[in-house]
Amino acid sequence: MNDILTLTLCWAAGAVMGGLFFGGLRWTTRRLPRSGHPAALALGSFAVRLGTVVAGFGLLTRFGWQGPAIGLVGFVLVRIAIVRWVMSTGRASQRLES
């Protein structure tokens, strides 16, 4: 497979993993106040999110060290985008003030 295509797919896989991880984190934190078992929800969500990311980065190792490195770039860029999006909606700052 072409090296550029491989690295692009690794970046995209990292971005998808970042979206799943941080999207799942946002989903979890929004539901914690209404949960009957918040500790179980938080721990279960963390286990699923962490397992998904570890497995995904484990698969990227088949492309050498460059696969996980480029995947990490995609993962972090999605994190930055989600943080900016949440902060721009004003919801996060409203919660911090109360």
DSSP file (Angstrom, degrees, kcal/mol; ACC not computed):
  #  RESIDUE AA STRUCTURE BP1 BP2  ACC     N-H-->O    O-->H-N    N-H-->O    O-->H-N    TCO  KAPPA ALPHA  PHI   PSI    X-CA   Y-CA   Z-CA
    1    1 A M              0   0    0      0, 0.0     2,-0.1     0, 0.0     5,-0.0   0.000 360.0 360.0 360.0 148.7    0.0    0.0    0.0
    2    2 A N     >  -     0   0    0      1,-0.1     4,-2.6     4,-0.0     5,-0.2  -0.355 360.0-132.7 -62.6 137.5    1.1    3.5   -0.7
    3    3 A D  H  > S+     0   0    0      1,-0.2     4,-2.6     2,-0.2     5,-0.2   0.889 105.9  50.1 -62.2 -40.4    2.9    5.2    2.3
    4    4 A I  H  > S+     0   0    0      2,-0.2     4,-2.2     1,-0.2    -1,-0.2   0.919 112.4  47.3 -64.9 -42.7    0.9    8.4    2.0
    5    5 A L  H  > S+     0   0    0      2,-0.2     4,-2.4     1,-0.2    -2,-0.2   0.911 112.1  50.7 -64.4 -42.2   -2.4    6.5    1.9
    6    6 A T  H  X S+     0   0    0     -4,-2.6     4,-2.2     1,-0.2    -2,-0.2   0.933 112.2  45.6 -61.2 -47.2   -1.3    4.3    4.8
    7    7 A L  H  X S+     0   0    0     -4,-2.6     4,-2.4     1,-0.2    -1,-0.2   0.862 111.5  52.9 -66.9 -34.5   -0.4    7.3    7.0
    8    8 A T  H  X S+     0   0    0     -4,-2.2     4,-2.4    -5,-0.2    -1,-0.2   0.909 110.3  47.8 -65.1 -41.5   -3.6    9.1    6.0
    9    9 A L  H  X S+     0   0    0     -4,-2.4     4,-2.5     2,-0.2    -2,-0.2   0.874 110.9  51.3 -67.1 -36.7   -5.6    6.1    7.1
   10   10 A C  H  X S+     0   0    0     -4,-2.2     4,-2.2     2,-0.2    -2,-0.2   0.905 110.5  48.9 -65.0 -41.1   -3.7    5.9   10.3
   11   11 A W  H  X S+     0   0    0     -4,-2.4     4,-2.3     2,-0.2    -2,-0.2   0.925 112.2  48.5 -62.6 -44.2   -4.4    9.6   10.9
   12   12 A A  H  X S+     0   0    0     -4,-2.4     4,-2.5     1,-0.2    -2,-0.2   0.891 109.7  52.0 -64.4 -39.5   -8.1    9.0   10.2
   13   13 A A  H  X S+     0   0    0     -4,-2.5     4,-2.5     2,-0.2    -1,-0.2   0.911 110.1  49.1 -63.1 -41.4   -8.2    6.0   12.5
   14   14 A G  H  X S+     0   0    0     -4,-2.2     4,-2.5     2,-0.2    -2,-0.2   0.893 110.6  50.7 -63.4 -39.7   -6.7    8.2   15.3
   15   15 A A  H  X S+     0   0    0     -4,-2.3     4,-2.5     2,-0.2    -2,-0.2   0.903 110.6  48.6 -65.2 -41.3   -9.3   10.9   14.6
   16   16 A V  H  X S+     0   0    0     -4,-2.5     4,-2.6     2,-0.2    -2,-0.2   0.924 111.7  49.4 -64.3 -43.6  -12.1    8.3   14.8
   17   17 A M  H  X S+     0   0    0     -4,-2.5     4,-2.9     1,-0.2    -2,-0.2   0.905 111.1  50.1 -62.5 -39.9  -10.7    7.0   18.1
   18   18 A G  H  X S+     0   0    0     -4,-2.5     4,-2.8     2,-0.2     5,-0.5   0.911 110.3  50.2 -63.0 -42.2  -10.5   10.5   19.4
   19   19 A G  H  X S+     0   0    0     -4,-2.5     4,-1.9     1,-0.2     5,-0.3   0.911 113.9  44.7 -62.3 -42.4  -14.0   11.2   18.4
   20   20 A L  H  X S+     0   0    0     -4,-2.6     4,-2.1     3,-0.2    -2,-0.2   0.921 116.7  45.9 -66.5 -44.0  -15.2    8.0   20.1
   21   21 A F  H  X S+     0   0    0     -4,-2.9     4,-1.8    -5,-0.2    -2,-0.2   0.966 122.0  33.3 -66.0 -53.4  -13.2    8.6   23.2
   22   22 A F  H  X S+     0   0    0     -4,-2.8     4,-2.2     2,-0.2    -1,-0.2   0.818 118.3  53.1 -78.5 -30.0  -14.0   12.3   23.8
   23   23 A G  H  X S+     0   0    0     -4,-1.9     4,-2.5    -5,-0.5    -1,-0.2   0.905 111.1  48.3 -65.6 -40.8  -17.5   12.0   22.5
   24   24 A G  H  X S+     0   0    0     -4,-2.1     4,-2.5    -5,-0.3    -2,-0.2   0.870 109.7  52.5 -65.2 -37.0  -18.1    9.2   24.9
   25   25 A L  H  X S+     0   0    0     -4,-1.8     4,-2.7     2,-0.2     5,-0.2   0.919 110.8  46.9 -63.5 -43.8  -16.6   11.2   27.7
   26   26 A R  H  X S+     0   0    0     -4,-2.2     4,-1.8     2,-0.2    -2,-0.2   0.921 112.2  50.4 -64.1 -43.5  -18.9   14.1   26.9
   27   27 A W  H  X S+     0   0    0     -4,-2.5     4,-1.1     1,-0.2    -2,-0.2   0.923 112.5  47.7 -58.8 -44.7  -21.9   11.7   26.7
   28   28 A T  H >X S+     0   0    0     -4,-2.5     4,-1.4     1,-0.2     3,-0.7   0.933 110.4  49.4 -64.0 -47.8  -20.9   10.2   30.1
   29   29 A T  H 3< S+     0   0    0     -4,-2.7    -1,-0.2     1,-0.3    -2,-0.2   0.804 108.8  53.7 -66.6 -27.5  -20.4   13.5   31.9
   30   30 A R  H 3< S+     0   0    0     -4,-1.8    -1,-0.3    -5,-0.2     4,-0.2   0.779 114.0  42.2 -74.9 -25.3  -23.8   14.8   30.7
   31   31 A R  H XX S+     0   0    0     -4,-1.1     4,-0.7    -3,-0.7     3,-0.7   0.582  89.9  87.1 -97.9 -11.4  -25.6   11.7   32.1
   32   32 A L  G >< S+     0   0    0     -4,-1.4     3,-1.1     1,-0.2    -1,-0.1   0.899  85.1  54.3 -57.3 -44.0  -23.8   11.4   35.4
   33   33 A P  G 34 S+     0   0    0      0, 0.0    -1,-0.2     0, 0.0    -2,-0.1   0.822 114.1  42.1 -62.8 -27.6  -26.1   13.8   37.3
   34   34 A R  G <4 S+     0   0    0     -3,-0.7    -2,-0.2    -4,-0.2     2,-0.2   0.466  92.4 110.3 -95.1  -2.3  -29.2   11.7   36.2
   35   35 A S    <<  -     0   0    0     -3,-1.1     4,-0.1    -4,-0.7    -3,-0.0  -0.484  59.6-150.7 -80.1 141.8  -27.6    8.3   36.7
   36   36 A G  S    S+     0   0    0      1,-0.3    -1,-0.1    -2,-0.2    -4,-0.0   0.750 100.4  31.1 -75.8 -24.7  -28.8    6.1   39.5
   37   37 A H  S  > S+     0   0    0      1,-0.1     4,-2.2     2,-0.1    -1,-0.3  -0.662  70.0 168.8-132.5  75.4  -25.3    4.5   39.7
   38   38 A P  H  > S+     0   0    0      0, 0.0     4,-2.7     0, 0.0     5,-0.2   0.848  76.8  53.3 -63.0 -35.1  -22.8    7.3   38.7
   39   39 A A  H  > S+     0   0    0      2,-0.2     4,-2.7     1,-0.2     5,-0.3   0.925 110.7  46.8 -66.1 -42.4  -19.7    5.4   39.8
   40   40 A A  H  > S+     0   0    0      2,-0.2     4,-2.6     1,-0.2     5,-0.3   0.900 113.2  49.5 -65.3 -40.0  -20.7    2.4   37.7
   41   41 A L  H  X S+     0   0    0     -4,-2.2     4,-2.6     2,-0.2     5,-0.2   0.938 113.5  45.5 -62.8 -47.2  -21.4    4.6   34.7
   42   42 A A  H  X S+     0   0    0     -4,-2.7     4,-2.3     2,-0.2    -2,-0.2   0.932 117.4  43.1 -63.8 -46.8  -18.1    6.5   35.0
   43   43 A L  H  X S+     0   0    0     -4,-2.7     4,-2.4    -5,-0.2    -2,-0.2   0.906 115.8  48.2 -67.8 -41.2  -16.0    3.3   35.4
   44   44 A G  H  X S+     0   0    0     -4,-2.6     4,-2.3    -5,-0.3     5,-0.2   0.921 112.7  48.1 -64.7 -43.5  -17.9    1.4   32.7
   45   45 A S  H  X S+     0   0    0     -4,-2.6     4,-2.8    -5,-0.3     5,-0.2   0.918 112.1  49.6 -62.2 -43.9  -17.6    4.2   30.3
   46   46 A F  H  X S+     0   0    0     -4,-2.3     4,-3.0    -5,-0.2     5,-0.3   0.917 110.4  50.4 -62.0 -43.1  -13.9    4.6   31.0
   47   47 A A  H  X S+     0   0    0     -4,-2.4     4,-2.4     2,-0.2    -1,-0.2   0.915 113.7  44.3 -62.6 -43.5  -13.3    0.9   30.6
   48   48 A V  H  X S+     0   0    0     -4,-2.3     4,-2.2     2,-0.2    -2,-0.2   0.932 116.5  46.1 -67.4 -45.2  -15.0    0.8   27.2
   49   49 A R  H  X S+     0   0    0     -4,-2.8     4,-2.1    -5,-0.2    -2,-0.2   0.928 116.1  45.1 -63.9 -45.2  -13.4    4.0   25.9
   50   50 A L  H  X S+     0   0    0     -4,-3.0     4,-2.8    -5,-0.2     5,-0.3   0.914 112.5  51.1 -66.1 -42.9   -9.9    3.0   27.1
   51   51 A G  H  X S+     0   0    0     -4,-2.4     4,-2.3    -5,-0.3     5,-0.2   0.897 110.2  49.8 -60.6 -40.9  -10.3   -0.5   25.7
   52   52 A T  H  X S+     0   0    0     -4,-2.2     4,-2.4    -5,-0.2    -1,-0.2   0.924 113.8  44.5 -63.8 -44.7  -11.4    0.8   22.3
   53   53 A V  H  X S+     0   0    0     -4,-2.1     4,-2.8     2,-0.2     5,-0.3   0.908 113.5  49.5 -69.6 -42.0   -8.4    3.2   22.1
   54   54 A V  H  X S+     0   0    0     -4,-2.8     4,-2.1     1,-0.2    -2,-0.2   0.927 113.8  46.4 -63.4 -43.8   -5.9    0.7   23.3
   55   55 A A  H  X S+     0   0    0     -4,-2.3     4,-2.1    -5,-0.3    -2,-0.2   0.913 113.0  50.2 -64.0 -41.7   -7.1   -1.9   20.8
   56   56 A G  H  X S+     0   0    0     -4,-2.4     4,-1.7     2,-0.2    -2,-0.2   0.933 113.1  44.0 -63.4 -46.8   -7.2    0.7   18.0
   57   57 A F  H  X S+     0   0    0     -4,-2.8     4,-0.9     1,-0.2    -1,-0.2   0.841 109.9  58.1 -68.0 -31.0   -3.6    1.9   18.7
   58   58 A G  H >< S+     0   0    0     -4,-2.1     3,-0.6    -5,-0.3     4,-0.2   0.905 106.4  48.3 -62.1 -40.4   -2.6   -1.7   19.0
   59   59 A L  H >< S+     0   0    0     -4,-2.1     3,-1.4     1,-0.2    -2,-0.2   0.850 105.2  59.0 -66.7 -34.0   -3.9   -2.3   15.5
   60   60 A L  H >< S+     0   0    0     -4,-1.7     3,-1.8     1,-0.3    -1,-0.2   0.721  87.9  75.4 -69.2 -18.8   -2.0    0.7   14.2
   61   61 A T  G X< S+     0   0    0     -4,-0.9     3,-1.7    -3,-0.6    -1,-0.3   0.678  76.1  77.3 -67.3 -14.5    1.3   -0.8   15.4
   62   62 A R  G <  S+     0   0    0     -3,-1.4    -1,-0.3     1,-0.3    -2,-0.2   0.690  89.7  57.6 -67.2 -14.8    1.1   -3.1   12.4
   63   63 A F  G <  S-     0   0    0     -3,-1.8     4,-0.5     1,-0.4     3,-0.4   0.077 118.4-109.3-100.1  22.5    2.3   -0.1   10.4
   64   64 A G    X   -     0   0    0     -3,-1.7     3,-0.5     1,-0.2    -1,-0.4  -0.322  59.4 -44.6  81.0-168.3    5.5    0.3   12.5
   65   65 A W  T 3> S+     0   0    0      1,-0.2     4,-1.6     2,-0.2    -1,-0.2   0.746 132.6  66.8 -71.5 -22.0    6.0    3.2   14.8
   66   66 A Q  H 3> S+     0   0    0     -3,-0.4     4,-2.8     2,-0.2     5,-0.3   0.856  92.0  61.7 -68.4 -34.0    4.7    5.7   12.3
   67   67 A G  H <> S+     0   0    0     -3,-0.5     4,-2.4    -4,-0.5    -6,-0.2   0.964 109.6  37.1 -58.4 -57.1    1.1    4.3   12.5
   68   68 A P  H  > S+     0   0    0      0, 0.0     4,-2.3     0, 0.0    -1,-0.2   0.859 115.8  55.8 -65.0 -32.6    0.5    5.0   16.1
   69   69 A A  H  X S+     0   0    0     -4,-1.6     4,-1.3     2,-0.2    -2,-0.2   0.942 112.6  40.5 -64.8 -46.4    2.4    8.3   16.0
   70   70 A I  H  X S+     0   0    0     -4,-2.8     4,-1.8     1,-0.2    -1,-0.2   0.867 113.7  55.2 -69.7 -35.9    0.3    9.6   13.1
   71   71 A G  H  X S+     0   0    0     -4,-2.4     4,-2.4    -5,-0.3    -2,-0.2   0.879 104.3  54.4 -61.7 -37.8   -2.8    8.2   14.8
   72   72 A L  H  X S+     0   0    0     -4,-2.3     4,-2.7     2,-0.2     5,-0.2   0.863 103.7  55.4 -64.7 -35.6   -1.9   10.1   17.9
   73   73 A V  H  X S+     0   0    0     -4,-1.3     4,-2.4     2,-0.2    -1,-0.2   0.941 110.3  45.2 -61.7 -46.4   -1.8   13.3   15.9
   74   74 A G  H  X S+     0   0    0     -4,-1.8     4,-1.9     2,-0.2    -2,-0.2   0.897 112.3  52.3 -62.1 -40.6   -5.4   12.6   14.7
   75   75 A F  H  X S+     0   0    0     -4,-2.4     4,-1.7     1,-0.2    -2,-0.2   0.927 112.4  44.0 -60.4 -48.2   -6.5   11.7   18.2
   76   76 A V  H  X S+     0   0    0     -4,-2.7     4,-2.4     1,-0.2    -2,-0.2   0.876 110.2  55.1 -69.5 -37.9   -5.1   15.0   19.7
   77   77 A L  H  X S+     0   0    0     -4,-2.4     4,-2.2    -5,-0.2    -1,-0.2   0.888 108.1  49.2 -63.5 -37.4   -6.5   17.2   17.0
   78   78 A V  H  X S+     0   0    0     -4,-1.9     4,-2.7     2,-0.2    -1,-0.2   0.892 108.8  53.6 -67.5 -37.8  -10.0   15.8   17.6
   79   79 A R  H  X S+     0   0    0     -4,-1.7     4,-2.5     2,-0.2    -2,-0.2   0.935 109.7  47.5 -59.4 -46.0   -9.5   16.5   21.3
   80   80 A I  H  X S+     0   0    0     -4,-2.4     4,-2.4     1,-0.2    -2,-0.2   0.914 112.5  49.7 -61.5 -43.3   -8.6   20.1   20.5
   81   81 A A  H  X S+     0   0    0     -4,-2.2     4,-2.3     1,-0.2    -2,-0.2   0.905 111.6  47.7 -64.1 -41.7  -11.6   20.5   18.2
   82   82 A I  H  X S+     0   0    0     -4,-2.7     4,-2.7     2,-0.2     5,-0.2   0.911 111.3  50.4 -67.8 -41.2  -14.0   19.0   20.7
   83   83 A V  H  X S+     0   0    0     -4,-2.5     4,-2.5    -5,-0.2     5,-0.2   0.930 112.6  47.0 -61.9 -44.3  -12.7   21.3   23.5
   84   84 A R  H  X S+     0   0    0     -4,-2.4     4,-2.0    -5,-0.2    -1,-0.2   0.897 112.5  50.0 -63.5 -39.5  -13.0   24.3   21.3
   85   85 A W  H  X S+     0   0    0     -4,-2.3     4,-1.2     2,-0.2    -2,-0.2   0.926 112.2  46.5 -65.5 -44.2  -16.5   23.3   20.2
   86   86 A V  H  X S+     0   0    0     -4,-2.7     6,-0.8     1,-0.2     4,-0.6   0.914 113.8  48.2 -65.0 -42.3  -17.7   22.8   23.8
   87   87 A M  H >< S+     0   0    0     -4,-2.5     3,-0.7     1,-0.2    -1,-0.2   0.848 108.5  54.9 -67.8 -32.6  -16.2   26.0   25.0
   88   88 A S  H 3< S+     0   0    0     -4,-2.0    -1,-0.2     1,-0.2    -2,-0.2   0.765  98.8  61.7 -73.4 -23.5  -17.8   28.0   22.1
   89   89 A T  H 3< S-     0   0    0     -4,-1.2    -1,-0.2    -3,-0.3    -2,-0.2   0.707 101.6-134.6 -74.2 -17.7  -21.3   26.7   22.9
   90   90 A G  S <X S+     0   0    0     -3,-0.7     4,-1.7    -4,-0.6     5,-0.1   0.327  77.1 109.8  83.7  -8.7  -21.0   28.5   26.3
   91   91 A R  H  > S+     0   0    0     -5,-0.5     4,-1.8     1,-0.2     5,-0.2   0.894  75.6  50.4 -67.9 -39.6  -22.3   25.5   28.2
   92   92 A A  H  > S+     0   0    0     -6,-0.8     4,-1.9     1,-0.2    -1,-0.2   0.914 110.7  48.2 -67.1 -42.0  -19.0   24.6   29.8
   93   93 A S  H  > S+     0   0    0      1,-0.2     4,-1.6    -6,-0.2    -1,-0.2   0.852 109.2  54.3 -69.3 -32.0  -18.4   28.1   31.1
   94   94 A Q  H  X S+     0   0    0     -4,-1.7     4,-1.2     1,-0.2    -1,-0.2   0.893 109.5  47.6 -65.7 -39.0  -22.0   28.3   32.5
   95   95 A R  H  < S+     0   0    0     -4,-1.8    -2,-0.2     1,-0.2    -1,-0.2   0.858 109.3  53.5 -70.5 -34.5  -21.4   25.1   34.4
   96   96 A L  H  < S+     0   0    0     -4,-1.9    -1,-0.2     1,-0.2    -2,-0.2   0.843 107.8  51.1 -69.0 -32.2  -18.1   26.4   35.8
   97   97 A E  H  <        0   0    0     -4,-1.6    -1,-0.2     1,-0.2    -2,-0.2   0.801 360.0 360.0 -75.3 -29.5  -19.7   29.6   37.1
   98   98 A S     <        0   0    0     -4,-1.2    -1,-0.2    -5,-0.1    -2,-0.2   0.478 360.0 360.0 -87.4 360.0  -22.5   27.8   39.0
